[in-house]
Amino acid sequence: MPFIEKNGLKFLTLPSFESEGITHGFFTRQGGVSPQPWQTLNVATSVGDSRENVIENRNRILSTFGMRYDSVFDTWQVHSDIVHHSENPRPVDQPHKKGDAIITSNPKVALMMVFADCVPILFYDTEKKIIAIAHAGWQGTVKHIASRTVEKMQEVYGSRPRQIIAGIGPSIGIDHYEIGESTAQSVRISFREKQEAVLQERERGHFHFDMWKANSILLEQMGLKNIEVAGICTACDMQHWYSHRGEQGNTGRFAAVITLPV
């Protein structure tokens, strides 16, 4: 999956979304103004970087789509199962709502979420022309944020799951994602008969969680038929991606962005 380079930035796209004409991208950490340890295209103030740097980095990202920072609808991500929808950007002088998935039908709104190992999930309803993005770390995954997003698309916009395509972007892969017993137990409770498909005990007491497979299963159970998995591990390539696990928490956040064609 080759990188696209534009305006000095590098990002990835998903073929299934490209074929539908949906503007989107998973932006690497390169091409921004942030210093170490957030070098360089960090898009989150929560990690210690300055607001000025983050705004400049976000503007650089949005400019690749012909948009600005103030066209974004985003949230304060809290590893929840909360889904928001909006037909307007978030006013930059207003606080974020807490939540981990966002939906819109407005082509003038860019949906943005930030990541550093957690799973970005993009959605597009090919019938109703609705887009969404979800943030699924281990907590969001076991809380079924992917399923809650589809349910909200159904409830608010009348979406039919068979008409929704989904894409799982760069995030930590199973080989680098060892979890403890308490987290493994949460996975077992959440996935029940599917637990063996998503949880591996590679050594006694050492569990690895496959969040790509877990979120794919949730989407399949909701009735989605077209699910693309990028298969790119953030911890394997920290030259391009921020990795909270790989960098021991001392790092930035990269952006996943999606907009509808005007």
C-alpha positions as CSV (number, residue, x, y, z in Angstrom):
1,M,0.0,0.0,0.0
2,P,2.1,3.0,-1.2
3,F,2.2,6.4,0.5
4,I,0.6,9.4,-1.2
5,E,2.8,12.5,-1.0
6,K,1.1,16.0,-1.2
7,N,2.2,19.4,0.1
8,G,5.1,17.8,1.9
9,L,3.0,15.3,3.8
10,K,2.7,11.5,3.4
11,F,-0.5,9.6,4.0
12,L,-2.2,6.3,3.1
13,T,-5.7,5.7,1.7
14,L,-7.9,2.6,1.4
15,P,-8.7,1.3,-2.1
16,S,-12.3,0.6,-1.2
17,F,-12.9,4.2,-0.2
18,E,-10.9,5.5,-3.1
19,S,-13.1,3.6,-5.5
20,E,-16.1,5.4,-4.0
21,G,-14.5,8.8,-4.4
22,I,-14.3,9.4,-0.6
23,T,-11.6,11.9,0.4
24,H,-9.7,10.4,3.3
25,G,-6.2,9.7,4.7
26,F,-4.2,8.2,7.5
27,F,-1.4,10.8,7.9
28,T,2.1,9.8,8.9
29,R,4.1,11.6,11.5
30,Q,6.2,13.4,8.9
31,G,5.9,16.9,7.5
32,G,4.9,18.9,10.5
33,V,6.4,21.5,12.9
34,S,6.4,19.8,16.3
35,P,9.7,19.1,18.0
36,Q,10.9,16.0,19.7
37,P,9.4,13.8,21.1
38,W,6.3,14.6,18.9
39,Q,8.3,14.9,15.7
40,T,6.8,16.2,13.6
41,L,3.1,16.1,12.5
42,N,1.5,15.7,15.9
43,V,-2.2,16.6,16.0
44,A,-2.9,16.3,19.8
45,T,-2.4,18.9,22.5
46,S,-3.0,16.3,25.2
47,V,0.5,14.9,24.8
48,G,2.3,18.1,25.8
49,D,2.8,19.8,22.4
50,S,1.8,23.4,22.0
51,R,-1.6,24.5,20.6
52,E,0.1,26.6,18.0
53,N,2.1,23.6,16.6
54,V,-1.1,21.4,16.6
55,I,-3.1,24.0,14.8
56,E,-0.4,24.4,12.2
57,N,-0.1,20.7,11.7
58,R,-3.9,20.3,11.4
59,N,-4.0,23.1,8.9
60,R,-1.3,21.4,6.8
61,I,-3.4,18.2,6.8
62,L,-6.7,19.8,6.0
63,S,-5.1,21.9,3.2
64,T,-4.4,18.7,1.3
65,F,-8.2,18.4,1.0
66,G,-8.7,22.1,0.3
67,M,-10.1,22.7,3.8
68,R,-9.1,24.4,7.1
69,Y,-8.6,23.5,10.7
70,D,-12.0,25.1,11.5
71,S,-13.8,22.7,9.2
72,V,-13.2,19.8,11.6
73,F,-15.7,18.0,13.8
74,D,-13.8,16.0,16.5
75,T,-14.1,14.8,20.0
76,W,-12.3,14.3,23.3
77,Q,-11.5,10.6,22.9
78,V,-12.0,8.7,26.2
79,H,-12.0,5.0,25.2
80,S,-15.8,4.8,25.4
81,D,-18.7,3.5,23.4
82,I,-20.1,7.0,22.9
83,V,-21.0,8.0,19.3
84,H,-21.8,11.6,18.2
85,H,-23.2,13.0,15.0
86,S,-23.0,16.6,13.7
87,E,-23.8,18.5,10.5
88,N,-21.4,21.3,11.6
89,P,-17.8,21.6,12.5
90,R,-16.9,21.9,16.2
91,P,-16.5,25.7,16.9
92,V,-12.8,26.1,17.8
93,D,-13.7,28.2,20.9
94,Q,-15.9,25.5,22.3
95,P,-14.8,22.4,24.4
96,H,-14.8,19.0,22.9
97,K,-17.6,16.5,23.7
98,K,-16.4,13.2,25.0
99,G,-16.8,10.3,22.7
100,D,-15.0,7.8,20.4
101,A,-17.0,7.9,17.1
102,I,-18.4,10.7,15.0
103,I,-20.7,10.8,12.0
104,T,-21.8,13.4,9.4
105,S,-23.6,13.8,6.1
106,N,-22.2,17.3,5.4
107,P,-19.5,17.5,2.7
108,K,-18.2,20.7,4.3
109,V,-17.3,18.9,7.5
110,A,-14.1,17.0,7.9
111,L,-14.1,14.2,10.5
112,M,-10.8,13.8,12.4
113,M,-9.6,11.5,15.1
114,V,-6.1,10.9,16.5
115,F,-4.2,7.7,17.0
116,A,-1.0,6.1,18.3
117,D,-1.7,2.3,18.2
118,C,-5.5,2.3,18.7
119,V,-7.6,1.2,15.7
120,P,-9.0,3.8,13.3
121,I,-12.2,2.6,11.6
122,L,-13.7,4.5,8.7
123,F,-17.2,4.1,7.5
124,Y,-19.1,5.1,4.4
125,D,-22.8,4.5,3.6
126,T,-22.8,4.2,-0.2
127,E,-26.6,4.6,-0.2
128,K,-27.3,7.4,2.2
129,K,-23.9,9.2,1.6
130,I,-22.9,9.2,5.3
131,I,-19.4,9.0,6.7
132,A,-18.1,8.1,10.1
133,I,-14.9,7.4,12.0
134,A,-14.3,5.5,15.2
135,H,-11.4,5.2,17.7
136,A,-11.1,1.6,19.0
137,G,-8.4,0.9,21.5
138,W,-8.7,-2.3,23.6
139,Q,-11.4,-0.7,25.8
140,G,-13.4,0.7,22.8
141,T,-13.1,-2.7,21.1
142,V,-14.4,-4.7,24.1
143,K,-17.1,-2.0,24.5
144,H,-18.0,-2.6,20.8
145,I,-17.6,1.0,19.6
146,A,-17.6,-0.3,16.0
147,S,-21.1,-1.8,16.5
148,R,-22.3,1.3,18.3
149,T,-21.3,3.4,15.3
150,V,-23.2,1.3,12.9
151,E,-26.2,1.4,15.2
152,K,-26.1,5.2,15.4
153,M,-25.9,5.4,11.6
154,Q,-29.0,3.3,11.4
155,E,-30.8,5.2,14.1
156,V,-30.1,8.8,12.9
157,Y,-29.6,8.4,9.2
158,G,-31.5,5.2,8.3
159,S,-28.4,3.4,7.1
160,R,-28.6,-0.3,6.1
161,P,-25.5,-2.2,7.1
162,R,-25.2,-4.0,3.8
163,Q,-24.7,-0.6,2.2
164,I,-21.9,0.4,4.5
165,I,-18.2,-0.1,3.7
166,A,-15.7,0.0,6.5
167,G,-11.9,0.3,6.7
168,I,-9.5,-0.5,9.5
169,G,-6.4,1.7,9.3
170,P,-2.8,1.6,10.7
171,S,-2.8,0.4,14.3
172,I,-0.9,-2.0,16.5
173,G,-0.8,-5.6,15.3
174,I,-1.2,-8.7,17.3
175,D,2.5,-9.5,17.4
176,H,3.3,-6.3,19.3
177,Y,0.1,-6.2,21.4
178,E,0.6,-8.3,24.6
179,I,-2.0,-7.7,27.3
180,G,-2.4,-8.7,30.9
181,E,-4.8,-11.2,32.4
182,S,-7.4,-8.7,33.5
183,T,-7.6,-7.2,30.0
184,A,-7.7,-10.7,28.5
185,Q,-10.6,-11.5,30.8
186,S,-12.4,-8.5,29.5
187,V,-11.8,-9.7,25.9
188,R,-13.2,-13.1,26.8
189,I,-16.4,-11.7,28.3
190,S,-16.9,-9.3,25.3
191,F,-16.2,-11.8,22.5
192,R,-17.5,-15.0,24.2
193,E,-17.6,-17.8,21.5
194,K,-15.3,-15.7,19.3
195,Q,-12.6,-15.2,21.9
196,E,-10.2,-17.8,20.4
197,A,-10.3,-15.9,17.1
198,V,-9.0,-12.7,18.7
199,L,-7.0,-13.8,21.8
200,Q,-3.8,-15.9,21.7
201,E,-1.9,-17.2,24.7
202,R,1.5,-17.5,23.1
203,E,3.2,-18.4,26.4
204,R,1.6,-19.4,29.7
205,G,0.0,-16.2,31.1
206,H,1.2,-14.1,28.0
207,F,-1.8,-13.0,25.9
208,H,-1.9,-11.2,22.6
209,F,-5.0,-9.4,21.4
210,D,-5.8,-9.1,17.6
211,M,-7.8,-5.8,17.4
212,W,-8.0,-6.0,13.6
213,K,-9.8,-9.3,13.8
214,A,-11.9,-8.3,16.8
215,N,-13.3,-5.2,15.1
216,S,-13.8,-7.0,11.8
217,I,-15.9,-9.6,13.7
218,L,-18.0,-6.9,15.3
219,L,-18.6,-5.3,11.9
220,E,-19.5,-8.6,10.3
221,Q,-21.9,-9.3,13.1
222,M,-23.6,-6.0,12.4
223,G,-24.2,-7.2,8.8
224,L,-21.4,-5.4,6.9
225,K,-20.1,-7.2,3.9
226,N,-17.2,-4.9,2.7
227,I,-14.5,-4.6,5.3
228,E,-11.0,-3.6,4.3
229,V,-8.0,-4.1,6.7
230,A,-4.9,-2.1,5.9
231,G,-2.8,-4.6,7.9
232,I,-0.2,-2.0,8.9
233,C,1.3,-2.2,12.4
234,T,2.2,1.1,13.9
235,A,4.7,-0.4,16.3
236,C,6.5,-2.0,13.4
237,D,7.2,1.3,11.6
238,M,7.8,4.2,14.0
239,Q,9.5,6.2,11.3
240,H,6.1,6.8,9.9
241,W,3.6,6.2,12.7
242,Y,3.4,7.2,16.4
243,S,3.2,4.2,18.6
244,H,2.2,4.6,22.3
245,R,3.4,1.1,23.1
246,G,6.5,1.2,21.0
247,E,7.6,4.6,22.4
248,Q,6.6,3.9,26.0
249,G,4.0,6.6,25.9
250,N,6.3,9.4,25.0
251,T,5.1,10.3,21.6
252,G,2.5,12.2,19.5
253,R,-0.7,11.3,17.7
254,F,-1.3,10.9,14.0
255,A,-4.5,12.0,12.2
256,A,-7.1,9.9,10.4
257,V,-9.4,12.2,8.3
258,I,-12.4,11.6,6.1
259,T,-14.7,13.9,4.2
260,L,-17.5,13.5,1.6
261,P,-17.0,14.8,-1.9
262,V,-18.6,18.3,-2.4
